[in-house]
């Protein structure tokens, strides 16, 4: 069977398994993995102000930690795509979870700045594997009728990560305990890292008992395993027998279905000559073939659009996501030093120099405490994310992903503009909540587009390219934020606005 015919047949076979308990089990694990990835990304923002005294960090030093995490994910976006084709979606996800979890555990134990940079790099390398493979893994189990809704469910449940991260930080980081020797220290922010690493380890163990996706098994010719998984799905969803499922496939009268059944049911032909376990050389050739297919019509235009959109959205969203706790910390410090005065994000730097304040603090007594308002505001941001992600979940079938991508990006443009004109702490908090809420939904929509816009035979290549551009965008966003926030804030906001306008315009051209 040719690639498109094979994909159509396998999708029809998945559609005939029904929809029920099995699909929700896969979606639940996927949602938990996405939540873990979000917690990992957000944890950086709370570590930066908490660990400033231990490593005597300036704004540039903090930026290097954030950028190290993104550089790791940038490299990982290429590596995980190959592994997903070489070993399968499940093994790749499991490996990514263990790498990220172990890196965070080791990070909590290092007591030097270079070690923090290295393990944050490894953590970013692991977390991008989860985000790039997660949506294909969950999506490839779903009947076509429910695919959009299940992918939207991932984005909705992901909000729990945005809420859980500040809650965990609020409970753990203010704790007053420490262990310190000549070569080692362990404080509350180290414990916070340990707690944030545990979900990755647990989810990695859970995936040991999960199955590979039907579409990947079809690609590598594991027909016996494929039919077993399909019948298990049918049994779990509708409580039917394998014989009943095969009869349903025959009755569907889908072109190519009879050939599929003959190959899949006949165990002596469970692995035909065309397929075998993929080797690295074959994967490289396969990836090259995927690239050639992706760079031809009708896929090339969609790939270019998505890569640019991933770059622009990631540059705007993930950089602000990382730095919001730091900005809130600056606001609370400003209010303490200049009571009854108002200021915008950009004007704070002209009234208070954080680097100078830090140098004074280091020379006397460094203040470790983070104002409670930082956690409260981050919590409000997480709660605000519920609204757009819930609307996405219940209305996506009626309005489509394109509508949400364009409209929510438009709202983010308005809120970013508002950040320049806002002159009070409350106004900035409200605008940041709206920005984070709508952009969290846009991020989920983009990953869903990867599943919907590209067929299985080029999906890994498209995902790898798009996620790579998102990581490059995140590096770019963190760099311009690090170097512009203190003295060139207006240029920073203008840069974010330009990227959001580009993304919104390109979203309009997508057809699905």
N, C-alpha and C positions, 0 to 999 in steps of 0.2 A: 504493500500500500504506500502511496506517496504520502509525504509529510502532512499536507493539509487534509487529505482523506483520512489518514490515521488519526489525526487530532479530532476530526469530526466524529469518527466512530467511537473513540474513547470518551469524548464528552457525552455522546448519546448513552454510552454504557453507564457513565456516572449519573446522568439524569435519571436513568431507570432504577438506580439504587434508592430513590426517594430522598426525603429530607427529614432528619430527626436527630436522635440521640448521638449518633456517630458524628454528624456535622457539628453539633454543639460542643462535643468533646474536643474536637480539633480546634474549633474557634476559641474555646476557653483557654486552651494551652497557648494558642497564638496571641490572644489578648494579654495573657500573663507575661509572655515574652516581650511584647511591645511595651507593657507597663514597666518591666524591668529595665529595658533600654532607656526609657524616658527618665527613670529614677537615676540611672547612671549618668546621663547627660546633665541633668539638673544638679546633681550632687557637687559638680565642679564649682557652681556658683556659690554654694554655701561654704565650701572648703577655702576658697580664696580669702575672704575676710577673716575666717576663723584661724587660719594658719599663718597669717601675715607676720606675727611676732616671731614664730618659731624659725622662719626662714628669712626674716628681715626683708620682705618683698616690697618693691615699688610697684606702680601700675604696670610697668613693662614686664617685671618678673611674673606678676599674676597672669598677664597676657600670654607669656610663654607656656605656662601650664595649660591654659585653655587651648592654645594652638597645638601643643604636643598631642593632646587628646584627638584633635581633628586630623593632624598629620597621620596618626596611626590609622584612623578610619579611612583616610584618603587612600593609603596603600592597601588597606584591607578590602576596600571596595573592588579592587582588581583581583586580589587573590581569592576571595570567597566565591566569585563568579566561576572561576575554574574548578574549585573544589565542589561546588554544587553540581557541576556536570560530571566530575570525576567520581565522586563518592555518593552523590545524592543529596536531596534537600535536608533530610532528617539528620544525617551524620554531620553535615555542615553546620546546621543550627546548633546541634549538641556541642560541637567543638568550639564554636563561637562563644557559647554560654560559659563553658569551662575556662576558656582563656580570659574572658572578661572578669569572671568571678575570682579566679586565682590572682589576676593582676591587681584587683582591688584589695584583696586580702594582704598581698605582699606590700602594696602601697601603704597600707595602714601601719606597717611595721618599720618602714624606712625612716631615717632621721636626717637625711640630707636632701638638699634641693635637687641635685642631679638624679637621685633615685626617684623622686616624685615625678620628674619629667619623663624618665624612662618607663615607669609603670603606668603613667597616664597615657603614654603612647601605646603600650600594649592593651590597655583597657579600651581605648578608642578603636584599635585594630579588631578587638573582639566584638564590640557593640555594633559596629557597622555590618558585620556578618549577620547579626540577628535582624537588623532593619531591612537589609537588602534581600534576604532569602525568605523572611517571614511571610510576606504577602503572597509570593508564588506558592509557598508550601501550603498555606491555608486555602488559597483560591483554587488550587488544583484538585481539591477534594470536593468542591461545591457544585451542585447542579446549577446550570446556567441561569435558571429562573431566580435563584436566591444569591447569586454571587455578589452582586452589588451590595445587598443588604448585609451579608456576612462581613465583607471588607469594611463597610461603614461601621459595623459593630466593633471591629478592632480599634478604630479611631475613637469611638465613644468610650470603651472600657479603658483605653489608654489614659483618659483623663484622671483615672485613679492614681496613676503615677505622678501626675502634676500636683495632685492634692497630697499624696503620701509623702513626697519628698520634703516639703517644708514642715509637715507634721513631725516626721522623724528628726529633722534637723532641730526643730523647736524643742523636742523632748530630750534629745541627746546632747547637742553641742553646748547648751548652757550649764550642763552638769559640771560641778567643781571637783574634779579629781585629776590626778596626774601621777605618773611614775616617770622618774627621770634619773638617769645615770650619766656617766661621762660620754657614753657612745649611743645612748638610746633614750627615747622618751615616748610616752603613750598618754594622750589626753583625750578629751571628749570627742574632738573631731576625728581622731583615729578610730574610736569606737563607732562613730557614725559611718565611716567607710566600711567597717566590718559588717555592720547590719545591712548596708546597701548591697554588699556582695553576696549575702546568703541566698536571696531569691534566684540568682543566676545558677548557683550550685544545685539548688533543689530542682529547678526547671531542666537543667542538663540531665539530671538523673531521671526525671519523668520522661524525657524523650527516648530513653533507652527502651521503654515499653510501648512506644508509638510506632507507627508504620510509615513506610515511604509512600510518596504520592503515586496514584495510579498512572498519571501521565509520564512521570519519570521512568517507572517500570516498563511502560510501553515503549519508551525511547530505547532502552537498553535490551529489550526483548525478553525480560523476565515474565513470560506470559503466565506461567503457573502461579507465581506469587501475585501477579496482577489480578487474575481471576479470583484467587483466595481473598484478596482485600476487597474486591468489588462485592463478592458474596457476603463477606463479613459486614460491609456497609449496609447491604440490603437487609441482612438479618437483624442488625441493630436498629435500623430505621423503621422497618415495617413488620419486623418479626416474621419474615418469610424464609422459605428454604432456598437452597442453591438451585435446585431443579426449577422451582417457580421463577426464579430470577432469569435463568437461561431462556425459559419459555417466553418471558416478557421481552427479552432482547430479540428473539426471533420474530415475535409479533410486531415489533417496532418497524420492521421492514426498512431499516436504514441502509442505504447503499454501503456495501463493504462489511456489514455486520455479520453475515454468514461466514465470510472468510475469517473474521476475527474470532468467532466462536469455534470454528474448526481448529484454528491454531491454538487458542487458549485452553480449550477443554482437552485436546489431545496431548497428554503429558509427555508422550514420546517426542513431540515436536514443540515442547514448551520453550525451547530456545532455538529459533530458526537460524539459518546460516547467516542471514543478514545482520543479526545482532549478536553481540557478545559483551562481556564486561569491558567497560571503557578503560583504555590505557591513557597515560598522560599525552603521548604523541598523538593519539586519536583525538583527545580533547582539544589539543592545540589546533589540529586540523579542523576539528568541528567548530571551534571558536572562530577560526578564520572563515569558514564557510558561513557561519552565522553573520559575521561581519559583512561579508559580500552580499548576503541576502538583505541585511538591515540597511545597507547603503544603496539599495535599489527601491524604486517605486513599488508599492505605495508607502513603504516603511520609512524611507529616508527623511521625508518631511516631518513625520511624527517624532522621529528620534531626535532630530535637531531641535524641534520645538521643546520637547520634554527636557533635553539636556540644558537648554538655556533657562527654562523655567525652574529646574532643580537648582541651578546655580544661583539665580536671583532670589528665590524664596529662602534657600538655605542661608545665603549670605545675610539676609535681613532678619530671618526668624531665629536661627540657632545662636547667632552672635548676641542678640538682645536677650534671648532666653538664658544664656550663660551669665550675662552681665547685669541682669535686673537686680539680683540680691546686692551686688556691689553698689548699684545706683541708689537703692533704698538705704543702704548703709551710709552713703554720702549725704543723703537728705537728712537722716536722723542726726548725723554729726553737725551738719550745717544749722539745723534748728537749735541744737544745744549751744552753739557758739554765737548764733545770731537770732535770738528769740524775737518773735513778732515781725520778722521780715519775710518777704516772699521772694521766690526765685524759681527760675525754670531750670531744666536739666543743663542747658548751656551756660547759664549765668552763674551757676554754683562754682565752676572752676575759676571764675574771675574774682570770687570773694574768698575762696579758701583753697590753698594749695595742698593737696593730699600728700604729695611727695615730701614737701617741707614739713608738714605735720608729722609724717611718719619718721622722718629723720630725727626730729626732736624727741618723739616717743621712744625711739630706739636708744637714744643717748641717755634718756632718763628711765622712764618706766613705760613699757609698751602695754597698751590697753587691749586685752584679748576679747572683751565682751562685745557681742553683737546685739544691737538694740532689738527688743522684742518686735517692734513694728516691721522689721525685715521679714520675719517669719509670717506675721499676720498678713502682710501685703501679698507675699508669695502664695499663701493659702487662698486669699481672695481671687488671685489670678487662676488658681486651679479650679475653684468653684465656678468661676465665670466660663471656663472651657466647657462645662456641661451643656450649656444652651446651644451653641452652634453645632456641636457634635451630636446632640440629641436630634436636632432638626435634620442633620445630614442622615441619620439613621432612619428616621420615619418618612422622609420626603425624597430620598435619593431615587427611588424607582419612578416617581412621578416627575421630578425636575431634572434628574441626571447629574453626573459629576461636574460637567462643564458649567452648569448654572452656579453651583456652589463655589467652584474655583474662581470664577470671574467676580461674583458678588462679594464673596468674603475677602478677596484680595483688594477689591475696591474699598471695603470698610477699613482694611488695614492702612490703605493710603491716607484715608481721612484721619485716622487716629495718629499716624506718624506725623502728619502735618500739625495736628493738635499739640503734640509734644513740644514743638518749637514755641507755640504761643501760650501754653499753660504756664501760669505763674504761681501756682500753689502746690503744696505737697499732695493734697487730696485730688486735685485735678490730674496730676501725673499718675497717681495710683489708679484712678478710674480708667484713664487712657491706656495704661499698660495692661490692665486686666482685659480690656476689649481687644487690644492688639494680640495678646497671647492667645485669647480664646479663639478668635477667628483664624489665626495662623496655624494653630494646632490642627484645626479641621482641614485647612488647605494642605498641610503636610501629608495627612492621611489620604486625601483625594489624589495627590500626585502618585503615591505608591500604588493606589488602586488603578490608576491609569496604566501603569506598567503591565498589570495583569490583563486588562481589558483591551488594550490597543495592539498588543503583539501576540502572535501565535507561540505555542510552546517551543517550536524549533529555533526561534531567535529571542525568546523572552529573557534568557540568562544574559545574552550579550547586551540587549537593550537595558536590562536592569543594571548591569555592571557599568555601562557607559553613563547612565543617568545618575546613579549613586556616586560615581567618581566625580562627576561635575558638581554634585551637591556638596561633596567634601571639599573640593577646591573652593567652592563658593563660601563654605563655612570658614575655611582658612582665611580667605580674603576678608570676610566680614569681621572676624576676630582681630585681624591685623589692623584694619582701618579703625576699628573701635578702640583698640589699645593705643594707637598712636594719635588719634584725632580727638578723643573724648575730652581731654584736659584743655587743649588750646584751640582746637578747630572743630568745635561741636557742630556748627552750622553746615560745614562741608560734609560731616558725617551724616546728618539728617537728610541732606540733599542727595547723597549717594544712595541711601536706603530708599528714598522716594523714587528715584530714577529706576532702580531695580524692580520695585513693585509695579511701576507703570509698565515696564517691559513685560513682566510676567503676566499681568492682567490682559494686555493686548494679545499676547501669544495664546493664552488660554482660549480666547475667542475663536481662534482658528481650528481648534481641535474638534473632531467630528463625532466622538463617541463619549 
